[in-house]
Amino acid sequence: MSLTLLIVQTLNGLQLGVLLFLIAAGLTLVFGVMDFINLAHGVQYMLGAYLAVMFYGLTGNFLFALILALGATLVFGLLLEFAVFRHLYDRDHLDQVIATFGVILFLNQGVKLLWGASPLSLPMPEALSGSVVLMPGILYPVWRLVIIGSGLGVALLLYLLVSHTRVGMLVRAGATNAPMVSALGVDIRRLFMIVFGFGTMLAGFAGIMIAPILSVEPGMGDTILILAFVVIVIGGIGSIRGAFLAALLIGLVDTLGRSFSVDILRLFMAPSPARTVGPAIASMLIYLLMAVVLYVRPAGLFPAKGR
Amino acid sequence: MADVTAPSSRAPARGLFTGNALPIAIFLLFVLVPLAATFKAEAYVLGLVTRVMIFAIAALALDLLVGYGALASFGHAAFIGLGAYAVGILASHGISDALISLPAALGVSALFAFLTGIVCLRTKGVYFIMITLAFGQMAYFTASSLAPYGGDDGLTVHMRSTFAGLPVFANDRALYYICLLSLLGAYLLCRALVASRFGRVYRGARENALRMSTIGFEVYRFQLVAYVIAGMLGGLSGFLLANATEFVSPAYMSWQRSGDLLIMVIFGGIGTLNGAIIGAAVFLLTEEWLSGFTEHWKVIFGPLLVLVALFARGGLIGVAQKLRGIFRG
């Protein structure tokens, strides 16, 4: 386990972490403010990636594709909210689960219908496609640094929005006690539409940013959705700060676990069983972490709801 | 903690639908299917309905949790997978007698349910949904990394189970009746359980856990027992599934499969038991029917689910009751 590898993998972990944060931020607010389980949040991420590929094909410019795709995911998210989700807010969680599950099935297949089942790719902007020397002997792709940077930037922006603006104050109040906010005369539905649209856009943004690294394919949102759920549950539903810390934690634990589990296990056991057990443990690690956190603190690390 | 005092909005359906007419009709139908199937496409029909019954067992188990305990598990497919893997792994070592593999399937599921239940049941509501999902994913990833047993690709079960050396599972028709008997057994067990003293405490905890514990019941224990029983029924379903498909794969425990099971239960109408069986049948038959039209059947099925969630409160049984109400004025 060399230092170089450790540094590179830590950066990769950070990159996964900020990506997860972008998705989890919207999810945790929607969850926290309206108590709404949106399984379809992952498909927004997928949609962002697909739309970026489409707009890139039309314009041939990454920045235009980014802006157009962001706008399109926002419009699409609001459309979904208007057509489906709005009618489910005061329903049982199970109704929300089925409806949003249905939306996932529809969109995953719809994407396949429109763009085919084979993975697509989005070229990254020319200027940012190289690598930089971080330290002697450590080359790191610029684009991944851009993802980390933009993710941290969004986190900062969100922090400012949530803790220093009026809308942010209402959002925090909504996450703590939505009926009370509504009773005080705030149009909670409109507030929620804003939160929802913003969350959708963030998920779309995550999809667009990661598209040049990953292949764009149907169902790409499902895995990341589950990870995002782990993040918001560990962080405490409704808490942006919790989501941020938990996202970085999950990103690091998952990435480092995958890269070093075999090496660590080798210290205790023979190489060949270590090679079998290692990956299994690595993929279970974050779920174990979640189980432990929930066992100790059943409402997550930073619960937003006052109890 | 408003959620503790509010009674469940999903009270079980009452009236004719908890009586005996509906279940008798359902099981009679299942008995008659093989007779009707002799006329046309026997293997296909038998296979399909066998599948329906197998998933109905798992759906019943899930209804026991969701409908009667307000424990919305999003990881119930894990138990199907555990049961199936017990059969597959034992068979790959040459042990295919149900006298060994069935207890193994049930035992593994019970153990997993017990261990995860201890953690899961400490949480409530959304957190419960998410933590059961997490454990389901854990089981899924464990299965995909079982390289000696096929990993991601799964494992072919070369020999269906025998019972005390007799090849009773080998014949499709025999397997059909075994599944039917298992379903009947599972159904009767669940009904008896729900109606028993145990069931009353358990259902009481759904309505108001705080009040139940104030009366002096340790709600947690009752829920844990129910969770273990539901897990074992899931394991039974997996045991049968491995025999029916002669194949075991991590996909059996994917989170989508857990979602499917939830949909079956909600589709039929939760907290009714009959609804779980009807839901499993409607779900799988609709899936089969739509996939006959187009490979993109999910484009139709997805919006259908949305419509069910929006308009069919209480599932099919709920809708049927409403219609009855309208007819009677």
Interface residues (C-beta under 8 A of the other chain):
Chain A: F31 D35 I37 L39 V84 H87 L88 R91 D92 H93 L94 D95 Q96 V97 I98 A99 F101 G102 V103 I104 L105 F106 L107 N108 Q109 G110 K112 L113 D222 I226 F229 V230 V233 I237 T276 P279 A280 S283 M284 Y287 L288 M290 A291 L294 Y295 P298 A299 G300 R307
Chain B: M1 S9 R10 V66 A72 F74 T116 V119 R122 T123 K124 G125 V126 Y127 I129 M130 I131 L133 A134 F135 Q137 M138 F141 T142 S144 S145 L146 A147 P148 W255 Q256 G259 L262 I263 I266 I270 H296 W297 K298 V299 F301 G302 P303 L304 L305 V306 V308 A309 L310 R313
